[in-house]
Amino acid sequence: MCGIIGIFNSKDVKDQLATALKVMQARGQDASNTFIKENAGIGHNLHAIVNYTPQPLNDKFVTNCEIYNWEALNEKHDLKAENDADLLLKLLEKNGTEALSELDGVYALCLWEDNKVLLARDILGIKPIWYTHNRSFAFASEKKALEAAGFLDIHELNPRQLLTYDQATNTITLEDRDFFTLEPIHQEKEKVKQLLIEAIKKRIPKGQKVGLLFSGGVDSTFIGTILKNLNIPFTCYTAAIVEETMKEAEDLTYAKKAAELMDLDLNISEIKVNKVSEYLKTIVPLIEDSNVVKVGVALPFYVACKAAKKDGVRVIFSGLGSEEIFAGYERHIKSANINEECLYGLKQMYQRDLYRDDVVTMHHSIELRLPFLDKELVQTALNIDPDLKITKENNKAILREIAKELGTPHIIADRKKKAAQYGSKFDKALAKLAKREGKNKSGYLRQFYPTSNLKVGALFSSGKDSTYALYIMQEMNYEISCLITLESDNKSSYMFHTPNIELTKLQSESLDIPRITQKTKGEKEVELEDLEKAIKKAKEEYKLDAIVTGAIFSTYQRNRIETICDKLGLSVFAPLWHKNQEEEMREIITAGFKVMLSSIAAYGLTEEWLGKVLTLEDVDKLALLEKKYKINVAGEGGEFESLVVDGPNFSKSINITKSKVVMEDENTGNFIIEEAHLK
């Protein structure tokens, strides 16, 4: 893995390139070079794994790549390339961007010729690219490199898009790329087994010391099993919190057990709670994010990589990606379409997991290898019969079965999923440190990265789900830059909440978040054009990086929002997705939100429910109605609509001074607000 940078239409290009490359120097210490022409230039830090070939190549090409089939492509196309980077340039020159479909590997690249700049990255986004566009255009492997060079409004390139920048007109265009597809399901267990073995085998470097990030779970132990079967020398690296007052971390217990059963070389890093704050000073700015989950995962990862670097490791394997392709999360179990849920998760990985893991490994000048995200393996696994992924006994069932067949001890193969931050007890350490300062974990981490993680626009309807979703993002240190509200003429809209939508104006004022509104007739599918207009306007006006939605179970809504955001180059957050709905209702009320029902349409719900602020006792009643009448306790099936009149992030509450209840029948009615103000 290397570091790439490019700056165009800038008077200070030489100094800016030097500054950015210095920030990214850990990404490649074998060579550092630039090519500058007038007010533009590209640069590269080399981390040589396949031959020593400094870049830029031909004064026009820089890449951060690992192409596993480069030798086969070199022979096929008779390109006489010296290594994978050289092959990539020559293949692009020969076949244009169609060449990308032939690649088996990971990459981020820039091709600069004829005053046009092409940026592309592998389809899952394992290799990073950030870019900024104003009077100048610039890109880099790391966001912090562009910040150090003085750039603002920096965005991560969606890997499912190609970006072309025109120097002459100072404009960019984005072109959509094909992603993985869902096809008729199959039961090719033997094919999956061979693809798993091959995915690991092709990623083994020649003549380099190999490491394995090791938790004692099925994913990392399976990789260890294959490496051992292939007679590859490697060391396992495990990091965990160790305190006399704490029970031993589960990951540490299982890592020791697996190492003993399989005779593995295990390197253990035992960290005291008080030492964690010192690591945070480096890790949080490094990953450019104070999100509790991201930091909690990064901690054991960072500590393990530090030990690996000390041992001279240049390439390290990780089991990341297994959960997504083999259905390892709770949301997969709850999903009506498991493979579709796997596909959705893969689309989110680049902004959720991959950049964090890339910068942590590269900080230690180590290249990360992710065999579970092998292109052919992913496409095949996405179309496995879901019954092979989730059974009554287990999730990731097919992987566990294959692991046992190939020699992974049963006790390890059947171990239940434990997220890295919990299995290593680093999350518990964060909680202890935060408590000492009288803060929650997010508040504690904010001191290490005071900048908001990303600028987010909230799809906002005035109801409980959209309000709670944006609150969760605020609590995770994301900036909610604006509210985006659709005012639909169709009271039965498939997409948009309609009761008392005008109250979003008061909520916006109380939340101190500006609001963008868009009128729509609410015609099915056509209303999506209006949603796109609103999101596009919000992105341009507030320089958004992402959108947050309160979607819980509506695949119809989530998929359409994702399609629009993909087109506009925005990430999507759905923090409530597949959350237990009774649990969500209780969380909202316990957090201090005052929620009233603005409409009802279900057996068991009568006039007295309208206009009242819900209590925990009311949630008990809704839970009983759910059992009796099969309604949804959170109104997800249209049983009721809600309005939030106050909350922990509101500066003032909404005071309703004039209202009326209009009932259509005993169980169907609306709470109509005629006058309201803030107090």
HUSUL-V25924 format. One record per residue. N is the residue number from 1. SS is DSSP state (H for helix, E for strand, - for the rest). D_CENTER is the distance of its C-alpha to the mean C-alpha in Angstrom with 1 decimal. Layout:
n->N ss->SS d_center->D_CENTER
n->N ss->SS d_center->D_CENTER
This chain:
n->1 ss->- d_center->20.5
n->2 ss->- d_center->21.9
n->3 ss->E d_center->21.4
n->4 ss->E d_center->22.1
n->5 ss->E d_center->23.1
n->6 ss->E d_center->25.1
n->7 ss->E d_center->26.8
n->8 ss->E d_center->29.0
n->9 ss->- d_center->31.7
n->10 ss->- d_center->31.9
n->11 ss->- d_center->35.2
n->12 ss->- d_center->33.6
n->13 ss->H d_center->31.8
n->14 ss->H d_center->33.5
n->15 ss->H d_center->32.8
n->16 ss->H d_center->29.2
n->17 ss->H d_center->28.5
n->18 ss->H d_center->30.2
n->19 ss->H d_center->28.2
n->20 ss->H d_center->24.8
n->21 ss->H d_center->25.9
n->22 ss->H d_center->27.2
n->23 ss->H d_center->23.9
n->24 ss->- d_center->22.3
n->25 ss->H d_center->25.4
n->26 ss->H d_center->23.8
n->27 ss->H d_center->21.8
n->28 ss->- d_center->25.2
n->29 ss->- d_center->28.6
n->30 ss->- d_center->30.8
n->31 ss->E d_center->31.4
n->32 ss->E d_center->30.4
n->33 ss->E d_center->31.8
n->34 ss->E d_center->31.7
n->35 ss->E d_center->33.5
n->36 ss->E d_center->34.5
n->37 ss->E d_center->36.4
n->38 ss->- d_center->37.8
n->39 ss->- d_center->35.0
n->40 ss->E d_center->32.0
n->41 ss->E d_center->30.8
n->42 ss->E d_center->28.2
n->43 ss->E d_center->27.7
n->44 ss->E d_center->26.4
n->45 ss->E d_center->26.1
n->46 ss->E d_center->27.0
n->47 ss->- d_center->25.8
n->48 ss->- d_center->28.2
n->49 ss->- d_center->27.6
n->50 ss->- d_center->29.4
n->51 ss->- d_center->32.6
n->52 ss->- d_center->33.1
n->53 ss->- d_center->32.6
n->54 ss->- d_center->32.0
n->55 ss->- d_center->30.3
n->56 ss->- d_center->30.4
n->57 ss->E d_center->32.1
n->58 ss->- d_center->34.9
n->59 ss->- d_center->34.0
n->60 ss->- d_center->31.3
n->61 ss->E d_center->28.4
n->62 ss->E d_center->25.8
n->63 ss->E d_center->23.1
n->64 ss->E d_center->20.7
n->65 ss->E d_center->21.1
n->66 ss->E d_center->22.0
n->67 ss->E d_center->23.7
n->68 ss->- d_center->25.1
n->69 ss->- d_center->27.5
n->70 ss->H d_center->28.8
n->71 ss->H d_center->32.3
n->72 ss->H d_center->32.7
n->73 ss->H d_center->31.6
n->74 ss->H d_center->34.0
n->75 ss->H d_center->36.8
n->76 ss->H d_center->36.0
n->77 ss->H d_center->36.1
n->78 ss->- d_center->38.7
n->79 ss->- d_center->36.7
n->80 ss->- d_center->38.1
n->81 ss->- d_center->34.9
n->82 ss->- d_center->34.8
n->83 ss->- d_center->31.3
n->84 ss->H d_center->27.9
n->85 ss->H d_center->27.3
n->86 ss->H d_center->30.9
n->87 ss->H d_center->30.4
n->88 ss->H d_center->27.3
n->89 ss->H d_center->29.4
n->90 ss->H d_center->32.4
n->91 ss->H d_center->30.6
n->92 ss->H d_center->29.0
n->93 ss->H d_center->32.5
n->94 ss->H d_center->34.0
n->95 ss->H d_center->31.7
n->96 ss->H d_center->29.4
n->97 ss->H d_center->25.7
n->98 ss->H d_center->26.9
n->99 ss->H d_center->27.0
n->100 ss->H d_center->23.2
n->101 ss->H d_center->23.5
n->102 ss->H d_center->25.8
n->103 ss->- d_center->23.6
n->104 ss->- d_center->22.5
n->105 ss->E d_center->20.2
n->106 ss->E d_center->17.5
n->107 ss->E d_center->18.3
n->108 ss->E d_center->17.9
n->109 ss->E d_center->21.2
n->110 ss->E d_center->23.5
n->111 ss->E d_center->26.8
n->112 ss->E d_center->29.2
n->113 ss->E d_center->32.5
n->114 ss->- d_center->34.8
n->115 ss->- d_center->33.1
n->116 ss->E d_center->29.9
n->117 ss->E d_center->26.6
n->118 ss->E d_center->24.2
n->119 ss->E d_center->20.6
n->120 ss->E d_center->18.6
n->121 ss->E d_center->15.9
n->122 ss->- d_center->15.5
n->123 ss->- d_center->14.1
n->124 ss->- d_center->10.9
n->125 ss->- d_center->10.3
n->126 ss->- d_center->11.5
n->127 ss->- d_center->13.8
n->128 ss->- d_center->12.7
n->129 ss->- d_center->14.7
n->130 ss->E d_center->14.9
n->131 ss->E d_center->17.8
n->132 ss->E d_center->20.1
n->133 ss->E d_center->23.0
n->134 ss->- d_center->25.9
n->135 ss->- d_center->29.4
n->136 ss->- d_center->27.9
n->137 ss->E d_center->25.1
n->138 ss->E d_center->23.1
n->139 ss->E d_center->20.2
n->140 ss->E d_center->19.2
n->141 ss->- d_center->16.9
n->142 ss->- d_center->16.0
n->143 ss->H d_center->15.7
n->144 ss->H d_center->18.3
n->145 ss->H d_center->20.8
n->146 ss->H d_center->21.0
n->147 ss->H d_center->21.4
n->148 ss->H d_center->24.1
n->149 ss->- d_center->25.8
n->150 ss->- d_center->26.1
n->151 ss->- d_center->23.5
n->152 ss->- d_center->21.8
n->153 ss->- d_center->19.4
n->154 ss->E d_center->16.9
n->155 ss->E d_center->14.0
n->156 ss->E d_center->11.6
n->157 ss->- d_center->13.0
n->158 ss->- d_center->11.3
n->159 ss->- d_center->12.2
n->160 ss->- d_center->13.9
n->161 ss->E d_center->16.3
n->162 ss->E d_center->19.2
n->163 ss->E d_center->20.4
n->164 ss->E d_center->24.1
n->165 ss->E d_center->25.8
n->166 ss->E d_center->29.5
n->167 ss->- d_center->31.3
n->168 ss->- d_center->34.4
n->169 ss->- d_center->33.0
n->170 ss->- d_center->30.0
n->171 ss->E d_center->27.7
n->172 ss->E d_center->24.5
n->173 ss->E d_center->23.8
n->174 ss->E d_center->20.7
n->175 ss->E d_center->21.3
n->176 ss->E d_center->19.1
n->177 ss->- d_center->18.8
n->178 ss->- d_center->19.2
n->179 ss->- d_center->16.3
n->180 ss->- d_center->17.1
n->181 ss->- d_center->19.5
n->182 ss->- d_center->20.7
n->183 ss->- d_center->24.4
n->184 ss->- d_center->27.2
n->185 ss->- d_center->26.3
n->186 ss->E d_center->28.2
n->187 ss->- d_center->29.1
n->188 ss->- d_center->29.1
n->189 ss->H d_center->28.6
n->190 ss->H d_center->30.6
n->191 ss->H d_center->28.7
n->192 ss->H d_center->25.4
n->193 ss->H d_center->27.2
n->194 ss->H d_center->28.5
n->195 ss->H d_center->25.2
n->196 ss->H d_center->23.6
n->197 ss->H d_center->26.6
n->198 ss->H d_center->26.5
n->199 ss->H d_center->22.8
n->200 ss->H d_center->23.6
n->201 ss->H d_center->27.0
n->202 ss->- d_center->26.0
n->203 ss->- d_center->23.6
n->204 ss->- d_center->26.5
n->205 ss->- d_center->27.8
n->206 ss->- d_center->31.5
n->207 ss->- d_center->33.2
n->208 ss->- d_center->30.2
n->209 ss->- d_center->29.7
n->210 ss->E d_center->26.9
n->211 ss->E d_center->24.8
n->212 ss->E d_center->22.6
n->213 ss->E d_center->20.1
n->214 ss->- d_center->21.8
n->215 ss->- d_center->21.2
n->216 ss->- d_center->24.0
n->217 ss->- d_center->21.8
n->218 ss->H d_center->22.2
n->219 ss->H d_center->19.4
n->220 ss->H d_center->20.6
n->221 ss->H d_center->24.2
n->222 ss->H d_center->24.2
n->223 ss->H d_center->23.3
n->224 ss->H d_center->26.1
n->225 ss->H d_center->28.4
n->226 ss->H d_center->28.1
n->227 ss->H d_center->28.5
n->228 ss->H d_center->31.6
n->229 ss->H d_center->32.9
n->230 ss->- d_center->32.7
n->231 ss->- d_center->34.6
n->232 ss->- d_center->32.0
n->233 ss->- d_center->32.5
n->234 ss->E d_center->29.4
n->235 ss->E d_center->28.6
n->236 ss->E d_center->26.1
n->237 ss->E d_center->24.4
n->238 ss->E d_center->23.7
n->239 ss->E d_center->23.2
n->240 ss->E d_center->24.0
n->241 ss->E d_center->25.6
n->242 ss->- d_center->29.3
n->243 ss->- d_center->31.6
n->244 ss->- d_center->35.0
n->245 ss->- d_center->34.2
n->246 ss->- d_center->31.1
n->247 ss->- d_center->31.1
n->248 ss->- d_center->29.8
n->249 ss->- d_center->26.0
n->250 ss->H d_center->25.4
n->251 ss->H d_center->23.4
n->252 ss->H d_center->26.5
n->253 ss->H d_center->28.9
n->254 ss->H d_center->27.4
n->255 ss->H d_center->26.8
n->256 ss->H d_center->30.5
n->257 ss->H d_center->31.5
n->258 ss->H d_center->29.8
n->259 ss->H d_center->31.1
n->260 ss->H d_center->34.6
n->261 ss->H d_center->34.6
n->262 ss->H d_center->33.4
n->263 ss->- d_center->35.1
n->264 ss->- d_center->32.0
n->265 ss->- d_center->32.1
n->266 ss->E d_center->29.9
n->267 ss->E d_center->29.1
n->268 ss->E d_center->28.3
n->269 ss->E d_center->27.2
n->270 ss->E d_center->28.4
n->271 ss->E d_center->27.3
n->272 ss->- d_center->29.1
n->273 ss->H d_center->27.4
n->274 ss->H d_center->29.2
n->275 ss->H d_center->27.8
n->276 ss->H d_center->24.2
n->277 ss->H d_center->24.7
n->278 ss->H d_center->25.9
n->279 ss->H d_center->22.8
n->280 ss->H d_center->20.7
n->281 ss->H d_center->22.7
n->282 ss->H d_center->21.3
n->283 ss->H d_center->17.8
n->284 ss->H d_center->16.4
n->285 ss->H d_center->17.7
n->286 ss->H d_center->16.7
n->287 ss->H d_center->12.9
n->288 ss->- d_center->13.7
n->289 ss->- d_center->12.0
n->290 ss->- d_center->13.9
n->291 ss->- d_center->11.4
n->292 ss->H d_center->13.4
n->293 ss->H d_center->11.0
n->294 ss->H d_center->9.5
n->295 ss->H d_center->13.2
n->296 ss->H d_center->14.6
n->297 ss->H d_center->12.9
n->298 ss->H d_center->13.7
n->299 ss->H d_center->17.3
n->300 ss->H d_center->18.6
n->301 ss->H d_center->16.8
n->302 ss->H d_center->18.5
n->303 ss->H d_center->21.8
n->304 ss->H d_center->21.9
n->305 ss->H d_center->21.3
n->306 ss->H d_center->24.0
n->307 ss->H d_center->26.4
n->308 ss->H d_center->25.6
n->309 ss->H d_center->26.4
n->310 ss->H d_center->29.6
n->311 ss->- d_center->30.5
n->312 ss->- d_center->30.1
n->313 ss->- d_center->27.1
n->314 ss->- d_center->25.7
n->315 ss->E d_center->23.3
n->316 ss->E d_center->21.2
n->317 ss->E d_center->19.8
n->318 ss->- d_center->16.8
n->319 ss->- d_center->16.1
n->320 ss->- d_center->12.3
n->321 ss->- d_center->11.7
n->322 ss->H d_center->14.8
n->323 ss->H d_center->13.4
n->324 ss->H d_center->11.7
n->325 ss->H d_center->14.9
n->326 ss->H d_center->17.4
n->327 ss->- d_center->16.2
n->328 ss->- d_center->15.9
n->329 ss->- d_center->14.4
n->330 ss->H d_center->16.5
n->331 ss->H d_center->14.9
n->332 ss->H d_center->16.2
n->333 ss->H d_center->19.6
n->334 ss->H d_center->19.8
n->335 ss->- d_center->18.8
n->336 ss->- d_center->21.7
n->337 ss->- d_center->20.3
n->338 ss->H d_center->18.6
n->339 ss->H d_center->18.0
n->340 ss->H d_center->16.6
n->341 ss->H d_center->14.1
n->342 ss->H d_center->13.2
n->343 ss->H d_center->12.9
n->344 ss->H d_center->10.6
n->345 ss->H d_center->8.2
n->346 ss->H d_center->8.6
n->347 ss->H d_center->7.9
n->348 ss->H d_center->4.3
n->349 ss->H d_center->4.2
n->350 ss->H d_center->5.3
n->351 ss->H d_center->3.7
n->352 ss->H d_center->2.0
n->353 ss->H d_center->5.3
n->354 ss->H d_center->7.5
n->355 ss->H d_center->8.7
n->356 ss->H d_center->9.5
n->357 ss->H d_center->11.4
n->358 ss->H d_center->13.0
n->359 ss->H d_center->14.5
n->360 ss->H d_center->15.7
n->361 ss->H d_center->17.5
n->362 ss->H d_center->18.9
n->363 ss->H d_center->20.1
n->364 ss->- d_center->22.4
n->365 ss->- d_center->23.2
n->366 ss->- d_center->21.8
n->367 ss->E d_center->20.2
n->368 ss->E d_center->17.4
n->369 ss->E d_center->18.1
n->370 ss->- d_center->15.8
n->371 ss->H d_center->18.4
n->372 ss->H d_center->16.4
n->373 ss->H d_center->14.5
n->374 ss->- d_center->17.9
n->375 ss->H d_center->18.4
n->376 ss->H d_center->21.4
n->377 ss->H d_center->20.3
n->378 ss->H d_center->17.2
n->379 ss->H d_center->19.4
n->380 ss->H d_center->22.0
n->381 ss->H d_center->20.0
n->382 ss->- d_center->18.4
n->383 ss->- d_center->22.1
n->384 ss->E d_center->23.5
n->385 ss->- d_center->25.4
n->386 ss->H d_center->23.2
n->387 ss->H d_center->26.2
n->388 ss->H d_center->25.7
n->389 ss->H d_center->22.2
n->390 ss->- d_center->23.0
n->391 ss->- d_center->26.6
n->392 ss->- d_center->28.5
n->393 ss->- d_center->28.4
n->394 ss->- d_center->24.8
n->395 ss->- d_center->21.3
n->396 ss->- d_center->20.5
n->397 ss->H d_center->24.3
n->398 ss->H d_center->24.8
n->399 ss->H d_center->23.1
n->400 ss->H d_center->25.1
n->401 ss->H d_center->28.2
n->402 ss->H d_center->27.8
n->403 ss->H d_center->27.1
n->404 ss->H d_center->30.4
n->405 ss->H d_center->32.3
n->406 ss->- d_center->31.4
n->407 ss->- d_center->32.4
n->408 ss->- d_center->29.6
n->409 ss->- d_center->31.5
n->410 ss->H d_center->31.2
n->411 ss->H d_center->30.5
n->412 ss->H d_center->27.4
n->413 ss->H d_center->26.3
n->414 ss->- d_center->26.7
n->415 ss->- d_center->24.9
n->416 ss->- d_center->22.6
n->417 ss->- d_center->18.9
n->418 ss->- d_center->18.5
n->419 ss->- d_center->15.2
n->420 ss->H d_center->15.8
n->421 ss->H d_center->16.2
n->422 ss->H d_center->18.8
n->423 ss->H d_center->20.5
n->424 ss->- d_center->21.2
n->425 ss->- d_center->22.2
n->426 ss->H d_center->20.3
n->427 ss->H d_center->19.0
n->428 ss->H d_center->22.7
n->429 ss->H d_center->23.7
n->430 ss->H d_center->21.4
n->431 ss->H d_center->23.0
n->432 ss->H d_center->26.4
n->433 ss->H d_center->26.0
n->434 ss->H d_center->24.8
n->435 ss->H d_center->27.7
n->436 ss->H d_center->30.1
n->437 ss->- d_center->29.3
n->438 ss->- d_center->29.4
n->439 ss->- d_center->25.7
n->440 ss->- d_center->22.7
n->441 ss->H d_center->19.8
n->442 ss->H d_center->17.9
n->443 ss->H d_center->21.3
n->444 ss->H d_center->22.1
n->445 ss->H d_center->19.1
n->446 ss->H d_center->19.6
n->447 ss->- d_center->22.7
n->448 ss->- d_center->20.9
n->449 ss->- d_center->18.8
n->450 ss->- d_center->20.7
n->451 ss->- d_center->18.8
n->452 ss->- d_center->16.3
n->453 ss->- d_center->12.7
n->454 ss->- d_center->12.2
n->455 ss->E d_center->14.7
n->456 ss->E d_center->13.9
n->457 ss->E d_center->16.4
n->458 ss->E d_center->17.1
n->459 ss->E d_center->18.6
n->460 ss->- d_center->21.5
n->461 ss->- d_center->24.4
n->462 ss->- d_center->26.3
n->463 ss->- d_center->25.5
n->464 ss->H d_center->24.0
n->465 ss->H d_center->20.6
n->466 ss->H d_center->19.6
n->467 ss->H d_center->21.3
n->468 ss->H d_center->19.6
n->469 ss->H d_center->16.1
n->470 ss->H d_center->16.7
n->471 ss->H d_center->18.5
n->472 ss->H d_center->15.6
n->473 ss->H d_center->13.5
n->474 ss->H d_center->16.7
n->475 ss->H d_center->17.1
n->476 ss->- d_center->13.8
n->477 ss->- d_center->15.2
n->478 ss->- d_center->13.7
n->479 ss->E d_center->16.5
n->480 ss->E d_center->17.5
n->481 ss->E d_center->19.5
n->482 ss->E d_center->21.0
n->483 ss->E d_center->21.6
n->484 ss->E d_center->21.8
n->485 ss->E d_center->24.6
n->486 ss->E d_center->26.2
n->487 ss->E d_center->29.9
n->488 ss->E d_center->31.0
n->489 ss->- d_center->34.6
n->490 ss->- d_center->33.8
n->491 ss->- d_center->33.9
n->492 ss->- d_center->32.6
n->493 ss->- d_center->29.5
n->494 ss->- d_center->26.9
n->495 ss->- d_center->24.1
n->496 ss->- d_center->25.4
n->497 ss->- d_center->26.9
n->498 ss->- d_center->30.5
n->499 ss->- d_center->32.6
n->500 ss->- d_center->33.4
n->501 ss->H d_center->30.7
n->502 ss->H d_center->33.0
n->503 ss->H d_center->32.2
n->504 ss->H d_center->28.8
n->505 ss->H d_center->31.0
n->506 ss->H d_center->32.2
n->507 ss->H d_center->28.8
n->508 ss->H d_center->27.5
n->509 ss->H d_center->30.4
n->510 ss->H d_center->30.0
n->511 ss->H d_center->26.3
n->512 ss->- d_center->27.2
n->513 ss->- d_center->24.5
n->514 ss->- d_center->25.9
n->515 ss->E d_center->25.8
n->516 ss->E d_center->25.7
n->517 ss->E d_center->27.6
n->518 ss->E d_center->28.2
n->519 ss->E d_center->31.0
n->520 ss->E d_center->30.7
n->521 ss->- d_center->33.3
n->522 ss->- d_center->30.8
n->523 ss->- d_center->31.8
n->524 ss->- d_center->29.4
n->525 ss->- d_center->27.1
n->526 ss->- d_center->29.0
n->527 ss->H d_center->27.4
n->528 ss->H d_center->24.1
n->529 ss->H d_center->25.8
n->530 ss->H d_center->26.4
n->531 ss->H d_center->22.9
n->532 ss->H d_center->21.8
n->533 ss->H d_center->24.6
n->534 ss->H d_center->23.5
n->535 ss->H d_center->19.8
n->536 ss->H d_center->21.2
n->537 ss->H d_center->23.7
n->538 ss->H d_center->21.3
n->539 ss->H d_center->19.1
n->540 ss->H d_center->22.4
n->541 ss->H d_center->24.0
n->542 ss->H d_center->21.3
n->543 ss->- d_center->19.2
n->544 ss->- d_center->16.0
n->545 ss->- d_center->12.5
n->546 ss->E d_center->11.0
n->547 ss->E d_center->12.6
n->548 ss->E d_center->12.6
n->549 ss->- d_center->14.6
n->550 ss->- d_center->16.6
n->551 ss->- d_center->16.5
n->552 ss->- d_center->17.3
n->553 ss->- d_center->18.8
n->554 ss->- d_center->19.6
n->555 ss->H d_center->18.1
n->556 ss->H d_center->20.5
n->557 ss->H d_center->18.9
n->558 ss->H d_center->15.2
n->559 ss->H d_center->15.9
n->560 ss->H d_center->18.1
n->561 ss->H d_center->15.9
n->562 ss->H d_center->13.1
n->563 ss->H d_center->16.0
n->564 ss->H d_center->17.2
n->565 ss->H d_center->14.1
n->566 ss->H d_center->13.6
n->567 ss->H d_center->17.2
n->568 ss->H d_center->16.9
n->569 ss->- d_center->14.0
n->570 ss->- d_center->11.8
n->571 ss->E d_center->8.3
n->572 ss->E d_center->8.7
n->573 ss->E d_center->8.3
n->574 ss->- d_center->10.6
n->575 ss->- d_center->11.3
n->576 ss->- d_center->14.5
n->577 ss->- d_center->13.6
n->578 ss->- d_center->16.3
n->579 ss->- d_center->17.4
n->580 ss->- d_center->21.0
n->581 ss->H d_center->22.8
n->582 ss->H d_center->25.8
n->583 ss->H d_center->23.7
n->584 ss->H d_center->21.9
n->585 ss->H d_center->25.3
n->586 ss->H d_center->26.6
n->587 ss->H d_center->23.8
n->588 ss->H d_center->24.3
n->589 ss->H d_center->28.0
n->590 ss->H d_center->27.8
n->591 ss->- d_center->25.6
n->592 ss->- d_center->28.5
n->593 ss->- d_center->27.6
n->594 ss->E d_center->30.7
n->595 ss->E d_center->30.1
n->596 ss->E d_center->32.9
n->597 ss->E d_center->33.3
n->598 ss->E d_center->34.1
n->599 ss->E d_center->34.9
n->600 ss->E d_center->35.7
n->601 ss->E d_center->36.3
n->602 ss->- d_center->36.7
n->603 ss->- d_center->39.4
n->604 ss->- d_center->39.9
n->605 ss->- d_center->38.7
n->606 ss->- d_center->41.7
n->607 ss->H d_center->42.7
n->608 ss->H d_center->42.4
n->609 ss->H d_center->38.6
n->610 ss->E d_center->38.4
n->611 ss->- d_center->38.0
n->612 ss->- d_center->37.7
n->613 ss->E d_center->35.1
n->614 ss->- d_center->33.5
n->615 ss->- d_center->34.0
n->616 ss->H d_center->32.9
n->617 ss->H d_center->36.1
n->618 ss->H d_center->35.2
n->619 ss->H d_center->32.0
n->620 ss->H d_center->34.4
n->621 ss->H d_center->36.5
n->622 ss->H d_center->33.7
n->623 ss->H d_center->32.7
n->624 ss->H d_center->36.4
n->625 ss->H d_center->36.4
n->626 ss->H d_center->33.4
n->627 ss->H d_center->35.4
n->628 ss->H d_center->38.6
n->629 ss->H d_center->37.5
n->630 ss->- d_center->34.1
n->631 ss->- d_center->32.5
n->632 ss->- d_center->28.9
n->633 ss->- d_center->28.9
n->634 ss->- d_center->26.3
n->635 ss->- d_center->27.8
n->636 ss->- d_center->25.0
n->637 ss->- d_center->27.8
n->638 ss->- d_center->29.5
n->639 ss->- d_center->31.9
n->640 ss->E d_center->31.5
n->641 ss->E d_center->29.8
n->642 ss->E d_center->29.3
n->643 ss->E d_center->29.7
n->644 ss->E d_center->28.6
n->645 ss->E d_center->31.5
n->646 ss->E d_center->30.4
n->647 ss->- d_center->27.7
n->648 ss->- d_center->26.7
n->649 ss->- d_center->25.1
n->650 ss->- d_center->28.1
n->651 ss->- d_center->31.0
n->652 ss->- d_center->33.5
n->653 ss->- d_center->33.9
n->654 ss->E d_center->34.9
n->655 ss->E d_center->38.6
n->656 ss->E d_center->39.8
n->657 ss->E d_center->43.5
n->658 ss->E d_center->44.3
n->659 ss->E d_center->42.9
n->660 ss->E d_center->44.2
n->661 ss->E d_center->43.3
n->662 ss->E d_center->43.9
n->663 ss->E d_center->44.1
n->664 ss->E d_center->44.4
n->665 ss->E d_center->45.3
n->666 ss->- d_center->45.1
n->667 ss->- d_center->41.4
n->668 ss->E d_center->40.1
n->669 ss->E d_center->40.2
n->670 ss->E d_center->38.6
n->671 ss->E d_center->38.7
n->672 ss->E d_center->39.5
n->673 ss->E d_center->39.2
n->674 ss->E d_center->41.9
n->675 ss->E d_center->41.8
n->676 ss->E d_center->39.3
n->677 ss->E d_center->38.7
n->678 ss->E d_center->36.8
n->679 ss->- d_center->38.7
